[in-house]
Amino acid sequence: MNFRHPFFATVAATPPADSSGLSPRALYQQVAERLREQIFNRELEPGSWIDELKLAQEYGISRTPLREALKVLAVEGLVTMKVRRGAYVTEMSTDDVQQVYRLLGLLEADAAAEVAERRRPDDIAELRALHDKLEKQVRQRDAFFAANEQFHLRLLALAGNRWRSQIVGDLRKVMKLNRHHSLFRRGRIAESLAEHRAVMQAIEAGDGARAAQLMREHFANGLAAASPAPAPAAAPATPA
């Protein structure tokens, strides 16, 4: 099979992983990764219909691995499957955004408390290094996004609950669908960084309760920044 899309250029040339003839990664996994990139980059907009035939032709693959990839993204919440209508990029409602932020706040606050209470020097040093990296990226929005997510995910990993980490990972993917990203709001990056400093200080002090409280506030503030501004009230009608 000829894989025309550059993302899949190495698939045909990849040697088998063992005598079973299986490649290191199934094709549908690579398709799922490419679809995620297109969704996160807004090449496929929230609410838009996914043209399976067009994408299969673009990727140079059959529709079978594409459909398997769409099932993976549906489980992650990035794609919504509609009966007799096909697959659509999930569109976040206001309620969806509120629910995701609330869950993230609860789960990550719990993780922050655990890491603070354990107060392992190596863990705290690792988080401090990631926080320092975040401080240096304050003027580079994309780099700040990446460093911010790296800090949060590493905090979860250090807390050590793989089920929590899995849930948060999926929630963070869905959160990227929100059209009103919290860090896009003017001044929010500086606010977020100040909140990170406070969380980091609480963790270093071994104050689990305060670390949890500050993390919940961090997500509450993020939700406020991610919410669309209310429409201005209509002016009262002027009597004729």
Residue frames as qw, qx, qy, qz and C-alpha x, y, z in Angstrom:
[[0.000, 0.889, 0.459, 0.000, 0.00, 0.00, 0.00],
 [0.424, 0.386, -0.009, 0.819, 1.27, 3.47, -0.85],
 [0.322, -0.753, -0.426, 0.385, 1.15, 5.88, 2.11],
 [0.391, 0.662, 0.173, 0.616, 1.21, 9.28, 0.47],
 [0.301, -0.921, -0.023, -0.246, 0.89, 11.49, 3.56],
 [0.365, 0.594, -0.570, 0.434, 4.35, 12.32, 5.04],
 [0.534, -0.501, 0.453, -0.508, 3.11, 11.47, 8.53],
 [0.925, -0.050, 0.333, -0.177, 2.75, 7.85, 7.44],
 [0.536, 0.705, -0.451, -0.116, 5.80, 7.76, 5.18],
 [0.002, 0.513, -0.837, 0.189, 7.72, 5.46, 7.51],
 [0.789, -0.090, 0.399, -0.457, 4.93, 2.95, 8.06],
 [0.920, 0.357, -0.105, -0.126, 5.65, 0.79, 5.03],
 [0.521, 0.601, -0.535, 0.285, 9.40, 0.92, 5.63],
 [0.447, -0.586, 0.518, -0.434, 9.24, 0.04, 9.33],
 [0.408, 0.209, -0.888, -0.030, 10.64, -3.45, 9.95],
 [0.737, -0.436, -0.445, -0.263, 8.59, -5.98, 11.90],
 [0.380, -0.720, 0.420, -0.401, 9.08, -5.88, 15.66],
 [0.496, -0.312, 0.805, -0.100, 9.35, -9.67, 15.84],
 [0.081, -0.054, 0.918, 0.383, 8.67, -12.85, 13.89],
 [0.306, 0.535, 0.725, -0.308, 4.92, -12.30, 14.20],
 [0.300, 0.413, 0.505, 0.696, 5.19, -9.63, 11.52],
 [0.158, -0.891, -0.422, 0.062, 3.53, -6.97, 13.70],
 [0.343, 0.612, -0.106, 0.705, 4.88, -3.43, 13.34],
 [0.284, -0.036, -0.573, 0.768, 5.90, -1.54, 16.51],
 [0.265, 0.314, 0.385, -0.826, 2.74, 0.57, 16.30],
 [0.397, 0.495, 0.767, 0.091, -0.52, -0.30, 14.63],
 [0.198, 0.324, 0.394, 0.837, -1.49, 1.93, 11.73],
 [0.260, -0.765, -0.499, -0.313, -4.70, 3.06, 13.40],
 [0.540, -0.658, -0.223, 0.475, -2.66, 4.41, 16.33],
 [0.377, -0.124, 0.238, 0.887, -0.63, 6.59, 14.00],
 [0.041, -0.533, -0.544, -0.646, -3.83, 7.75, 12.31],
 [0.431, -0.776, -0.456, 0.063, -5.31, 8.60, 15.74],
 [0.507, -0.469, -0.047, 0.722, -2.21, 10.62, 16.60],
 [0.217, 0.146, 0.398, 0.879, -2.42, 12.57, 13.34],
 [0.217, -0.672, -0.576, -0.413, -6.13, 13.26, 13.88],
 [0.484, -0.703, -0.342, 0.393, -5.42, 14.54, 17.40],
 [0.396, -0.231, 0.146, 0.876, -2.85, 16.96, 15.97],
 [0.028, 0.365, 0.520, 0.771, -5.33, 18.24, 13.39],
 [0.369, -0.742, -0.544, -0.130, -8.02, 18.69, 16.04],
 [0.514, -0.628, -0.202, 0.548, -5.72, 20.47, 18.50],
 [0.320, -0.162, 0.279, 0.891, -4.34, 22.69, 15.71],
 [0.390, 0.580, 0.325, -0.638, -7.92, 23.55, 14.64],
 [0.110, 0.220, -0.733, -0.634, -7.36, 22.04, 11.20],
 [0.331, -0.407, -0.809, -0.266, -10.49, 20.10, 12.14],
 [0.183, -0.365, 0.202, -0.890, -12.74, 22.59, 13.96],
 [0.166, 0.157, 0.832, -0.506, -14.94, 21.72, 16.95],
 [0.531, 0.461, 0.400, -0.587, -18.39, 20.80, 15.71],
 [0.412, 0.533, -0.492, -0.551, -17.19, 20.01, 12.19],
 [0.959, 0.139, 0.151, -0.197, -18.08, 16.83, 10.33],
 [0.363, -0.529, 0.703, 0.306, -15.13, 14.50, 9.68],
 [0.746, 0.508, -0.209, -0.375, -15.05, 13.54, 6.01],
 [0.782, -0.310, 0.534, 0.088, -13.73, 9.98, 6.23],
 [0.809, 0.463, 0.282, 0.229, -13.34, 9.50, 2.49],
 [0.280, 0.917, -0.157, 0.237, -11.41, 12.74, 2.06],
 [0.408, -0.757, 0.501, -0.097, -9.09, 12.00, 4.99],
 [0.875, -0.065, 0.466, 0.115, -8.47, 8.42, 3.85],
 [0.693, 0.647, 0.128, 0.291, -7.45, 9.74, 0.44],
 [0.011, 0.934, -0.279, 0.225, -5.29, 12.45, 2.01],
 [0.574, -0.591, 0.563, -0.061, -3.51, 9.92, 4.24],
 [0.472, 0.449, -0.710, -0.270, -3.27, 7.33, 1.46],
 [0.132, -0.093, 0.942, -0.294, -4.93, 4.61, 3.56],
 [0.294, -0.387, -0.795, -0.363, -8.14, 2.60, 3.54],
 [0.411, -0.572, -0.030, -0.710, -11.10, 3.67, 5.67],
 [0.821, -0.328, -0.466, 0.028, -10.69, 0.73, 8.06],
 [0.572, -0.122, -0.396, 0.707, -7.74, 2.10, 10.10],
 [0.054, -0.334, -0.004, -0.941, -9.31, 5.56, 9.94],
 [0.642, -0.482, -0.319, -0.505, -12.53, 4.24, 11.50],
 [0.779, -0.291, -0.456, 0.316, -10.56, 2.41, 14.18],
 [0.357, 0.108, -0.238, 0.897, -8.73, 5.64, 14.97],
 [0.313, -0.435, -0.152, -0.830, -12.02, 7.53, 15.23],
 [0.757, -0.458, -0.450, -0.125, -13.24, 4.97, 17.78],
 [0.625, -0.134, -0.388, 0.664, -10.14, 5.68, 19.88],
 [0.083, 0.199, -0.070, 0.974, -10.79, 9.42, 19.75],
 [0.531, -0.490, -0.374, -0.582, -14.46, 8.86, 20.59],
 [0.744, -0.401, -0.479, 0.238, -13.42, 7.06, 23.78],
 [0.454, -0.073, -0.227, 0.859, -11.14, 10.02, 24.61],
 [0.035, 0.769, 0.473, -0.429, -14.04, 12.42, 24.06],
 [0.144, -0.419, 0.323, 0.836, -12.42, 14.25, 21.14],
 [0.244, -0.003, -0.676, -0.695, -14.85, 12.85, 18.57],
 [0.539, 0.164, 0.541, -0.624, -18.60, 12.33, 18.77],
 [0.024, 0.051, 0.901, 0.429, -20.18, 9.54, 16.73],
 [0.499, 0.247, 0.240, -0.796, -23.69, 10.27, 15.46],
 [0.558, 0.216, 0.801, 0.007, -25.96, 7.53, 14.12],
 [0.549, 0.603, 0.530, 0.234, -26.30, 7.65, 10.33],
 [0.151, 0.989, 0.003, 0.003, -24.41, 10.95, 10.29],
 [0.730, 0.423, -0.297, 0.446, -20.83, 9.91, 10.96],
 [0.641, -0.365, -0.301, 0.604, -18.11, 11.38, 13.16],
 [0.052, 0.914, 0.089, 0.391, -17.88, 14.98, 14.36],
 [0.388, 0.250, -0.484, 0.744, -15.21, 16.84, 16.28],
 [0.362, -0.623, -0.643, 0.261, -16.63, 17.29, 19.78],
 [0.035, 0.618, 0.037, 0.784, -17.81, 20.79, 20.56],
 [0.321, -0.198, -0.681, 0.628, -17.58, 21.90, 24.18],
 [0.247, -0.782, -0.415, -0.394, -20.65, 23.47, 25.75],
 [0.139, -0.689, 0.337, -0.626, -20.43, 25.88, 28.68],
 [0.842, -0.416, 0.173, -0.297, -21.55, 23.06, 30.98],
 [0.939, 0.182, -0.160, 0.244, -18.88, 20.74, 29.53],
 [0.376, 0.600, -0.346, 0.616, -16.15, 23.30, 30.26],
 [0.445, -0.621, 0.303, -0.570, -17.37, 23.83, 33.81],
 [0.961, -0.225, 0.063, -0.150, -17.53, 20.10, 34.50],
 [0.831, 0.327, -0.237, 0.383, -14.05, 19.44, 33.11],
 [0.151, 0.632, -0.378, 0.659, -12.45, 22.25, 35.11],
 [0.661, -0.537, 0.228, -0.473, -14.24, 21.15, 38.28],
 [0.996, -0.075, -0.024, 0.043, -13.00, 17.57, 37.91],
 [0.649, 0.470, -0.285, 0.525, -9.47, 18.70, 37.10],
 [0.159, -0.688, 0.325, -0.629, -9.47, 20.95, 40.15],
 [0.835, -0.419, 0.180, -0.306, -10.57, 18.12, 42.43],
 [0.978, 0.096, -0.050, 0.180, -8.18, 15.51, 41.03],
 [0.564, 0.516, -0.262, 0.589, -5.11, 17.73, 40.78],
 [0.338, -0.712, 0.282, -0.547, -5.73, 19.28, 44.20],
 [0.938, -0.310, 0.110, -0.111, -5.71, 15.77, 45.63],
 [0.864, 0.280, -0.116, 0.403, -2.42, 15.03, 43.87],
 [0.188, 0.714, -0.271, 0.618, -0.82, 18.28, 45.07],
 [0.621, -0.633, 0.236, -0.397, -1.77, 17.47, 48.66],
 [0.988, -0.116, 0.043, 0.088, -0.25, 14.00, 48.45],
 [0.691, 0.451, -0.176, 0.536, 3.04, 15.21, 46.98],
 [0.090, -0.744, 0.264, -0.607, 3.26, 17.99, 49.58],
 [0.765, -0.533, 0.194, -0.305, 2.57, 15.67, 52.50],
 [0.967, 0.036, -0.031, 0.251, 5.14, 13.10, 51.35],
 [0.096, -0.959, 0.256, 0.078, 7.69, 15.90, 50.94],
 [0.899, -0.016, 0.238, 0.367, 10.23, 13.75, 49.13],
 [0.228, -0.710, 0.247, 0.619, 13.31, 15.86, 48.35],
 [0.309, -0.053, 0.720, 0.619, 13.82, 14.40, 44.88],
 [0.175, 0.656, 0.711, 0.185, 10.17, 14.97, 43.93],
 [0.081, -0.913, -0.219, 0.335, 10.19, 18.54, 45.17],
 [0.303, -0.525, 0.432, 0.667, 13.47, 19.27, 43.38],
 [0.296, 0.228, 0.770, 0.517, 12.02, 17.93, 40.13],
 [0.070, 0.819, 0.568, 0.046, 8.89, 20.05, 40.47],
 [0.226, -0.821, 0.022, 0.524, 10.99, 23.11, 41.35],
 [0.329, -0.234, 0.594, 0.696, 13.03, 22.63, 38.17],
 [0.183, 0.503, 0.745, 0.398, 9.82, 22.40, 36.11],
 [0.082, -0.897, -0.381, 0.210, 8.43, 25.49, 37.81],
 [0.299, -0.635, 0.254, 0.665, 11.64, 27.41, 37.11],
 [0.292, 0.112, 0.713, 0.628, 11.30, 26.40, 33.47],
 [0.061, 0.757, 0.641, 0.113, 7.76, 27.78, 33.52],
 [0.219, -0.829, -0.107, 0.503, 9.03, 31.09, 34.92],
 [0.311, -0.378, 0.484, 0.726, 11.44, 31.42, 31.99],
 [0.183, 0.289, 0.776, 0.530, 8.70, 30.87, 29.37],
 [0.093, 0.630, 0.547, -0.544, 6.33, 33.59, 30.58],
 [0.208, 0.627, -0.162, -0.733, 6.84, 35.68, 27.43],
 [0.221, 0.215, -0.814, -0.492, 6.51, 32.75, 25.02],
 [0.700, -0.061, 0.182, -0.687, 2.88, 31.66, 25.03],
 [0.879, 0.170, -0.383, -0.227, 3.22, 28.31, 23.26],
 [0.483, 0.296, -0.715, 0.410, 6.27, 27.37, 25.31],
 [0.288, -0.247, 0.527, -0.760, 4.43, 28.42, 28.47],
 [0.842, -0.014, -0.088, -0.533, 1.49, 26.17, 27.50],
 [0.809, 0.213, -0.545, 0.051, 3.83, 23.21, 27.08],
 [0.263, 0.295, -0.683, 0.614, 5.76, 23.84, 30.30],
 [0.512, -0.225, 0.298, -0.773, 2.51, 24.37, 32.22],
 [0.911, 0.007, -0.196, -0.362, 1.11, 21.03, 31.09],
 [0.651, 0.299, -0.636, 0.287, 4.43, 19.32, 31.79],
 [0.076, -0.327, 0.606, -0.722, 4.35, 20.57, 35.40],
 [0.707, -0.128, 0.191, -0.668, 0.78, 19.42, 35.99],
 [0.912, 0.142, -0.335, -0.191, 1.29, 15.99, 34.45],
 [0.498, 0.331, -0.681, 0.424, 4.53, 15.42, 36.36],
 [0.333, -0.310, 0.497, -0.739, 2.84, 16.38, 39.62],
 [0.874, -0.025, -0.003, -0.486, 0.22, 13.71, 38.91],
 [0.804, 0.281, -0.517, 0.087, 2.88, 11.14, 38.07],
 [0.198, 0.377, -0.674, 0.603, 4.73, 11.84, 41.32],
 [0.591, -0.240, 0.332, -0.694, 1.50, 11.43, 43.28],
 [0.057, -0.267, 0.961, 0.031, 1.44, 7.92, 41.87],
 [0.570, 0.312, 0.651, -0.392, -2.20, 7.09, 41.11],
 [0.179, -0.068, 0.726, 0.660, -2.27, 5.80, 37.54],
 [0.110, 0.616, 0.771, 0.120, -6.08, 5.86, 37.33],
 [0.053, -0.860, -0.213, 0.460, -6.16, 9.50, 38.30],
 [0.204, -0.487, 0.469, 0.708, -3.42, 10.26, 35.80],
 [0.210, 0.229, 0.830, 0.462, -5.34, 8.49, 33.04],
 [0.063, 0.788, 0.606, -0.086, -8.55, 10.38, 33.79],
 [0.123, -0.817, 0.019, 0.563, -6.76, 13.73, 33.95],
 [0.291, -0.231, 0.640, 0.673, -4.91, 12.97, 30.70],
 [0.162, 0.484, 0.779, 0.363, -8.21, 12.42, 28.88],
 [0.056, -0.870, -0.417, 0.256, -9.79, 15.50, 30.49],
 [0.230, -0.652, 0.236, 0.683, -6.85, 17.65, 29.41],
 [0.252, 0.093, 0.730, 0.628, -7.24, 16.46, 25.84],
 [0.044, 0.711, 0.684, 0.155, -10.92, 17.40, 25.87],
 [0.207, -0.804, -0.195, 0.522, -10.12, 20.77, 27.48],
 [0.290, -0.290, 0.441, 0.798, -8.07, 21.68, 24.39],
 [0.167, 0.492, 0.736, 0.434, -11.32, 21.68, 22.39],
 [0.087, -0.815, -0.428, 0.380, -12.56, 24.75, 24.24],
 [0.435, 0.711, 0.216, 0.508, -12.54, 27.76, 21.95],
 [0.168, -0.902, 0.116, -0.380, -11.86, 30.08, 24.89],
 [0.773, 0.018, -0.455, 0.442, -8.54, 28.80, 26.25],
 [0.475, -0.824, -0.242, 0.192, -7.96, 30.23, 29.71],
 [0.573, -0.421, 0.153, 0.686, -4.39, 31.34, 28.96],
 [0.354, 0.490, 0.434, 0.669, -5.51, 33.34, 25.90],
 [0.181, -0.921, -0.333, -0.086, -7.09, 36.02, 28.09],
 [0.307, 0.704, -0.254, 0.588, -4.93, 39.11, 28.49],
 [0.248, -0.635, 0.477, -0.555, -3.02, 38.96, 31.77],
 [0.931, -0.242, -0.002, -0.273, -3.96, 35.35, 32.52],
 [0.812, 0.273, -0.403, 0.323, -0.45, 33.95, 31.98],
 [0.126, 0.491, -0.486, 0.712, 0.96, 36.26, 34.68],
 [0.662, -0.379, 0.215, -0.609, -1.90, 35.34, 37.02],
 [0.974, 0.007, -0.204, -0.097, -1.44, 31.63, 36.34],
 [0.608, 0.388, -0.494, 0.486, 2.28, 31.89, 37.04],
 [0.200, -0.488, 0.444, -0.724, 1.63, 33.62, 40.37],
 [0.861, -0.228, 0.080, -0.447, -0.79, 30.84, 41.29],
 [0.895, 0.206, -0.362, 0.160, 1.83, 28.24, 40.36],
 [0.250, 0.508, -0.537, 0.625, 4.35, 29.98, 42.62],
 [0.529, -0.409, 0.354, -0.654, 1.95, 29.76, 45.55],
 [0.972, -0.033, -0.088, -0.215, 1.23, 26.06, 44.90],
 [0.727, 0.376, -0.453, 0.353, 4.94, 25.34, 44.63],
 [0.024, -0.521, 0.516, -0.680, 5.66, 27.12, 47.90],
 [0.763, -0.301, 0.223, -0.527, 2.93, 25.13, 49.68],
 [0.963, 0.135, -0.235, 0.008, 4.35, 21.86, 48.33],
 [0.501, 0.466, -0.504, 0.527, 7.87, 22.80, 49.42],
 [0.280, -0.462, 0.457, -0.707, 6.53, 23.66, 52.88],
 [0.167, -0.055, -0.978, 0.111, 4.85, 20.27, 53.12],
 [0.345, 0.225, 0.439, -0.799, 1.44, 21.92, 53.59],
 [0.126, 0.205, 0.909, 0.340, -0.91, 19.50, 51.85],
 [0.118, 0.710, 0.641, -0.265, -4.14, 21.27, 52.80],
 [0.061, 0.770, -0.056, -0.632, -2.90, 24.62, 51.47],
 [0.114, -0.257, 0.747, 0.602, -1.49, 23.05, 48.29],
 [0.151, 0.419, 0.883, 0.151, -4.89, 21.46, 47.62],
 [0.089, 0.800, 0.418, -0.422, -6.76, 24.69, 48.30],
 [0.015, -0.661, 0.315, 0.680, -4.48, 26.71, 46.04],
 [0.140, -0.043, 0.853, 0.501, -4.75, 24.15, 43.24],
 [0.162, 0.617, 0.769, -0.039, -8.55, 24.24, 43.41],
 [0.051, 0.835, 0.138, -0.530, -8.42, 28.04, 43.25],
 [0.170, -0.406, 0.609, 0.660, -6.02, 27.80, 40.30],
 [0.128, 0.254, 0.872, 0.398, -8.56, 25.81, 38.31],
 [0.077, 0.769, 0.575, -0.268, -11.46, 28.00, 39.43],
 [0.019, -0.746, 0.148, 0.649, -9.57, 31.03, 38.13],
 [0.162, -0.167, 0.779, 0.583, -8.75, 29.14, 34.94],
 [0.173, 0.530, 0.825, 0.093, -12.43, 28.39, 34.43],
 [0.062, 0.838, 0.281, -0.463, -13.33, 32.05, 34.87],
 [0.061, -0.604, 0.443, 0.660, -10.71, 33.00, 32.27],
 [0.160, 0.000, 0.888, 0.432, -11.82, 30.24, 29.87],
 [0.239, 0.622, 0.720, -0.194, -15.48, 31.22, 30.00],
 [0.254, 0.480, 0.394, 0.742, -16.72, 33.50, 27.21],
 [0.003, -0.102, -0.289, 0.952, -17.51, 37.02, 28.28],
 [0.248, 0.582, 0.733, -0.251, -21.25, 37.59, 28.75],
 [0.243, 0.521, 0.468, 0.671, -22.97, 39.47, 25.99],
 [0.018, -0.014, -0.251, 0.968, -23.66, 43.12, 26.86],
 [0.199, 0.544, 0.733, -0.357, -27.20, 43.80, 27.98],
 [0.223, 0.548, 0.528, 0.609, -29.42, 45.36, 25.38],
 [0.020, 0.000, -0.194, 0.981, -30.10, 49.04, 25.88],
 [0.244, 0.512, 0.712, -0.414, -33.64, 49.81, 26.99],
 [0.283, 0.549, 0.585, 0.525, -35.94, 50.87, 24.20],
 [0.067, -0.168, -0.126, 0.975, -36.37, 54.61, 23.86],
 [0.325, 0.622, 0.635, -0.323, -39.99, 55.72, 23.83],
 [0.374, 0.456, 0.491, 0.641, -41.04, 57.07, 20.50]]
